[in-house]
C-alpha cells in the first residue's frame, strides 16, 4: 500500500516540471485566433479576365491582414517559448 503512494507521488509531475503550462496554451489559442483573423482579412474577390476588381489593392488586404497574421506568428513563438514565473506556495 505504501509503495503505491510512493509510485503515485513519483509519477505525478508538479506544475513547474511541465514544459507547457495552461497560460502557454491560452496564449497559443490567442495567437492562433490572430493568425486566422489576419488570413480572413486577406480574403476577398479576385479580378477576372472580363472585370477588374480594385479591391485587391485595398489597405485591408495588403497591409492590415498580413501584419495581423505576422503578429500572430510571432505571438505563437513567444507563447511556446515563454516560461511563466514560479509562484511560491
N, C-alpha and C positions, 0 to 999 in steps of 0.2 A: 504494500500500500504506500509506504513511504517512498519507494523507488519511483512509483508513478508520479508523485508530486514533484520529485526532482526532475524527472524527464519532462514533465509539463512546463516547469519553470525554465528548463534549458531550451525547449522547443519554441517558446513564445519569444518573439522579438520585442524589444522595447521600442517605443515610438521613435527615439532618436537613432536607432540602428537601421531603420528602413531607409532605402535610398531615396524614395519619393514619399512625401507626406501629403496629407489631404490638401493643404494650401497649394502645393505644386499642381495637383490635379485641377483645382479650381482655376488657377492661373492659366493652365493649359487649355481649359474649356473657354475661357475668355479670349485667349489668343486665337483659338480656332474660330470663334464667332467673328473676330476682327478679319480674319482671312476670308471667311465666307462672305462677309459684308463687302469687302473690297472687290471680290470677284463678281458679286451681284451688281455692284455699281458699274462695272465694266460691261455688263450685258446691254444689248440693245439691237436694234435693227441694222441690217447691213445695206450696203449700196449694191444695187443690181445693175445689169447691163443697160436697162432702159431708164432707170431713175437714180439720180444721185441723192444720197441721204447725208446732209451736212452734219447730222447729229454724231457721226463717227469721230468728229474732231472736237466734241464738247469737252469742257474742262472736267466734267464729272468722269468721263470715260478715259481720258488720257493723263489726268493728274491725280484726282482725288481717289479713284478706285485703286490704281497701282500703289499709291502712297499708303493707303489704309492696309492693303494686303502685305506690303513690305513691313509696316509696323507690326502687323500680326505675326509675321515670320520671326522678326526679332524678338517679340514678346514670347513666342513659343520657345525660342532658345534660352531666354532668360528664365522662363518658368521651369525648364528642365534643369538648368544649372544651379539656380539659387538654392541655398541651404538656409532654412529659417533659423532664427536664433533659438538657442536652447533655453527653455524656461526651467527654472529650478523649483522643485516642489518641496 
